Amino acid sequence: MSAVIDILDQSIRAIGGTVFGLSTRLNPLYLLAMIPLAWVVYRLQKPQSGFWAWLLPREIYTHPSTQTDIKLFLVGALIKVAGFVNFTVLHILIIYALTQGLGKSEVEPGWVGILVMTLTIATVSDFCVYWIHRGHHEIKLIWPFHAVHHSAEVMSPITVSRKHPVYSVLSGLVTTIALATVQGLILSLFFGQISLAVISGVTVTTLVFNLLGSNFRHSHIWISYGPFFSRIFISPAQHQIHHSLAHKHWHKNYGEIFALWDWAFGTLYVPETHEALEFGLSTPDGRRIEQPHPTATDALCGPFRDAAAYLKSSHKPAAVKETP
């Protein structure tokens, strides 16, 4: 009996670390950090409702779209726990191959070196995220798999997990290869004394980003950084605009942390004032498309049909006519 309990305990810990670890936005620490930040926003915006009704509106958290979010989150959690979308081994192998081929630097970094390393990794990671995200919008064959995320009609923090497994595999693979290559070069050329465990773990940038309200990006709460800082960092409002039905918001704000990539490559949209937004998929003239993913089964199977239809025809699939 004790052996069974030990196995269950280890399984629960593994599941918790995979699904709710510090690298995931749904970690309880990050969700709790939303509350004091939300209180400040609430006091500044002065809405008519009470704080908790404003923070957790019933119409959003009981919406069918949110129910689909939860089901896709559970599917994604099972896939992660099973190890099907886990590139840790590939990550370490790439670093090992580079350090074996190029050798390891003997330099022991000080705090300046570690800071430079952290910022470099964060910058490369965000650059990859920008182009992976943009590619999923602009490459018509793989857009149906990302359209699952954009089909959310209301947004809550759990919407971040409204992802098709194909999207998770593609984005995880490309990001892992890019980051592992940069990290392997850092170990070989600059700071060989940094352990693989440290360099492969949660960076300070990720921790700070999540603590400072990354979960507001998928929410109904409008937080803008103003005209200056919105050209450096992507605000929650800018990511909500990325999900907007409005045609003027299409193909805008692909970045995750930094707005610099959007600014440099012509996809930045900085709101001048608070904009009323509707979320979901739409036609080129901004009319809402009827929900193509009303259930988790539709969300998982539909994109394969849409991608196959695209391969067979030069016309776009009816359910996903354009990318928002």
C-alpha positions in Angstrom: 0.0 0.0 0.0 2.8 2.4 0.9 4.4 1.8 -2.5 1.1 2.7 -4.3 0.8 5.9 -2.2 4.4 6.8 -3.1 3.7 6.3 -6.8 0.6 8.4 -6.6 2.4 11.1 -4.8 5.2 11.2 -7.3 2.7 11.2 -10.2 0.8 14.1 -8.7 4.0 16.0 -8.2 5.0 15.3 -11.8 1.7 16.5 -13.1 1.7 19.6 -10.9 5.2 20.5 -12.1 4.4 19.9 -15.8 1.0 21.7 -15.8 1.4 24.3 -13.1 5.2 24.8 -12.9 6.9 28.2 -12.8 7.3 28.1 -16.6 3.5 28.0 -17.0 1.2 31.1 -16.6 -1.4 29.1 -14.7 1.0 28.6 -11.8 -1.0 29.6 -8.6 1.7 32.1 -7.8 1.1 34.0 -11.0 -2.7 33.8 -10.7 -2.5 35.2 -7.1 -0.2 38.0 -8.3 -3.1 39.1 -10.5 -5.2 40.1 -7.6 -3.3 43.1 -6.2 -2.5 44.3 -9.7 -6.2 44.0 -10.6 -7.1 45.9 -7.5 -4.9 48.8 -8.6 -6.5 48.8 -12.1 -10.0 48.6 -10.5 -9.3 51.6 -8.4 -8.0 53.6 -11.4 -10.8 52.6 -13.8 -13.6 52.9 -11.1 -16.1 50.5 -12.7 -19.7 50.4 -11.3 -19.6 46.8 -10.1 -17.9 45.3 -7.1 -14.3 44.2 -7.3 -14.9 40.4 -7.5 -17.8 40.7 -9.9 -15.5 42.9 -12.1 -12.5 40.6 -11.8 -14.5 37.3 -12.3 -17.6 38.1 -14.4 -20.1 35.3 -14.4 -20.9 35.8 -18.1 -17.3 35.1 -19.1 -16.5 32.1 -16.8 -19.8 30.3 -17.6 -19.6 31.0 -21.3 -19.4 27.9 -23.6 -16.2 29.3 -25.1 -14.6 29.1 -21.6 -15.9 25.6 -21.1 -14.0 24.6 -24.3 -10.9 26.4 -23.0 -11.0 24.2 -19.9 -11.4 21.0 -21.9 -8.5 21.9 -24.2 -6.5 22.7 -21.2 -7.1 19.2 -19.8 -6.2 17.6 -23.1 -3.0 19.7 -23.3 -2.2 18.7 -19.7 -2.6 15.0 -20.5 -0.4 15.4 -23.5 2.3 17.2 -21.5 2.2 14.6 -18.7 2.5 11.8 -21.2 5.6 13.5 -22.6 4.4 13.9 -26.2 5.1 17.7 -26.2 8.3 17.7 -24.2 11.5 18.8 -25.9 13.8 18.7 -22.8 15.8 15.8 -24.1 16.3 17.5 -27.5 17.2 20.7 -25.7 20.0 19.0 -23.7 21.2 17.0 -26.7 21.7 20.1 -28.8 23.6 21.9 -26.0 25.7 18.7 -25.4 26.5 18.4 -29.1 27.7 22.0 -29.3 29.7 22.0 -26.1 31.4 18.7 -27.2 32.1 20.0 -30.7 33.3 23.5 -29.7 34.5 22.8 -26.2 33.5 24.6 -23.1 34.7 28.0 -22.1 36.7 28.1 -18.8 35.4 31.6 -17.9 33.4 31.8 -14.7 30.7 34.5 -15.2 30.0 37.3 -12.6 26.6 38.8 -12.1 27.1 41.0 -15.3 27.7 37.9 -17.4 24.7 36.1 -16.0 22.5 39.2 -16.7 23.8 39.4 -20.2 23.1 35.7 -20.7 19.6 36.0 -19.3 18.7 39.0 -21.5 20.2 37.3 -24.6 18.2 34.1 -24.0 15.0 36.2 -23.4 15.6 38.2 -26.5 16.2 35.2 -28.7 13.2 33.4 -27.3 10.9 36.4 -27.9 12.2 36.8 -31.4 11.4 33.1 -32.1 7.9 33.5 -30.6 7.2 36.5 -32.8 8.1 34.6 -36.0 6.5 31.4 -35.0 3.3 33.2 -34.1 3.3 35.3 -37.3 4.0 32.1 -39.4 1.0 30.4 -37.9 -1.2 33.3 -39.1 0.3 33.8 -42.5 1.0 30.2 -43.6 -2.5 29.1 -44.7 -1.8 25.4 -44.2 -1.1 25.7 -40.5 -3.4 28.6 -39.7 -6.4 26.3 -38.9 -4.4 24.8 -36.0 -3.8 28.3 -34.5 -7.3 29.4 -35.4 -8.4 27.2 -32.5 -6.9 29.7 -30.1 -8.4 32.7 -31.9 -11.9 31.1 -32.0 -12.3 32.0 -28.3 -15.2 34.3 -28.0 -14.4 35.4 -24.4 -11.1 35.4 -22.7 -9.8 34.3 -19.3 -6.3 33.3 -18.2 -7.1 29.7 -19.1 -7.5 30.7 -22.8 -3.7 30.7 -23.0 -4.1 26.9 -23.0 -6.7 26.9 -25.8 -4.2 25.4 -28.2 -4.2 22.6 -30.7 -1.5 20.0 -30.1 -0.1 20.6 -33.6 0.5 24.2 -32.8 2.2 23.2 -29.5 4.5 20.7 -31.3 5.6 23.1 -34.0 6.2 26.1 -31.8 7.9 24.0 -29.1 10.2 22.4 -31.7 11.4 25.6 -33.3 11.8 27.5 -30.1 13.7 24.6 -28.5 16.2 24.4 -31.4 16.8 28.1 -31.5 17.2 28.5 -27.7 19.3 25.4 -27.3 21.6 26.6 -30.0 22.1 30.0 -28.4 22.6 28.4 -25.0 25.1 25.9 -26.3 27.1 28.8 -27.9 27.1 30.7 -24.7 28.4 27.7 -22.8 31.1 27.1 -25.5 32.3 30.6 -26.2 31.6 32.7 -23.1 30.5 31.2 -19.8 31.2 27.5 -19.5 30.8 27.3 -15.8 27.0 27.8 -15.9 25.3 24.5 -15.3 23.0 22.9 -17.8 20.3 22.7 -15.1 20.4 26.5 -14.6 20.5 27.5 -18.3 17.7 25.1 -19.1 15.4 26.2 -16.3 13.0 29.1 -15.8 14.7 32.4 -16.6 14.4 35.4 -14.5 12.7 37.1 -17.4 9.9 34.5 -17.6 9.4 34.8 -13.8 9.1 38.6 -13.9 6.9 38.6 -17.0 4.4 36.2 -15.4 4.4 37.9 -12.0 3.8 41.3 -13.6 0.4 40.2 -15.0 0.9 38.1 -18.2 -2.4 36.5 -17.4 -4.2 39.8 -18.1 -3.3 39.3 -21.8 -6.2 36.8 -22.0 -8.8 38.6 -20.0 -11.5 41.3 -20.3 -9.4 43.8 -18.3 -7.9 46.6 -20.4 -4.3 47.5 -19.4 -2.3 49.7 -21.7 1.3 50.8 -21.3 0.7 54.1 -23.1 2.1 55.4 -26.4 5.8 55.2 -25.5 6.2 51.9 -23.6 3.7 50.1 -25.9 6.4 50.5 -28.5 8.9 48.6 -26.3 6.7 46.0 -24.5 3.4 44.3 -25.6 0.7 45.3 -23.1 -2.3 43.1 -22.2 -4.5 45.6 -24.2 -2.3 45.0 -27.3 -2.6 41.3 -27.1 -6.4 41.6 -26.7 -6.3 43.7 -29.9 -4.5 40.9 -31.6 -7.6 38.7 -30.8 -10.1 41.3 -32.1 -12.6 40.7 -34.8 -12.1 44.2 -36.3 -10.3 44.2 -39.7 -8.0 47.0 -38.6 -6.6 44.8 -35.9 -5.7 41.8 -38.2 -2.1 40.8 -38.4 -1.1 43.0 -35.5 0.9 42.6 -32.3 2.4 39.1 -32.7 5.0 39.7 -30.0 4.9 38.2 -26.5 7.1 40.4 -24.3 8.8 42.9 -26.6 6.9 45.1 -29.1 10.2 45.9 -30.9 9.7 43.1 -33.4 6.3 44.3 -34.3 7.6 47.8 -34.6 10.5 46.7 -36.8 8.5 44.5 -39.1 5.4 46.7 -39.5 2.9 44.7 -37.4 2.6 47.0 -34.4 -0.7 48.5 -33.3 -0.7 50.9 -30.4 -4.2 52.0 -29.2 -4.6 55.7 -28.6 -7.5 55.1 -26.1 -9.5 52.3 -24.6 -11.2 50.3 -27.5 -14.2 48.1 -27.2 -13.3 44.7 -28.6 -15.1 41.6 -29.7 -13.2 38.3 -29.9 -13.4 35.4 -32.2 -13.0 34.7 -36.0 -14.4 37.0 -38.6 -14.8 37.5 -42.4 -12.7 40.1 -44.2 -15.3 42.8 -43.6 -15.3 42.1 -39.9 -18.5 40.0 -39.6 -18.3 37.3 -37.0 -17.9 33.7 -38.3 -20.2 31.2 -36.5 -18.1 29.3 -33.9 -16.3 26.6 -35.9 -15.1 24.9 -32.6 -18.2 24.7 -30.3 -16.7 21.5 -28.7 -13.3 20.3 -27.8 -13.7 17.5 -30.3 -14.4 20.0 -33.1 -11.4 22.0 -32.0 -9.1 18.9 -32.2 -10.4 17.4 -35.4 -11.7 20.4 -37.4 -8.2 21.9 -38.2 -7.1 18.6 -39.9 -10.2 18.8 -42.1 -9.5 22.5 -42.9 -5.9 21.9 -43.6 -6.7 19.0 -45.9 -9.3 21.1 -47.7 -6.7 23.8 -48.2 -4.3 21.3 -49.8 -7.1 20.1 -52.1 -8.2 23.5 -53.2 -6.8 27.0 -53.9 -9.8 28.4 -51.9 -9.7 29.0 -48.2 -11.8 26.7 -45.9 -15.2 28.1 -45.3 -14.9 28.0 -41.6 -11.6 29.8 -41.5 -11.7 32.4 -44.3 -9.1 34.7 -43.0 -6.7 35.2 -40.2 -7.7 37.8 -37.5 
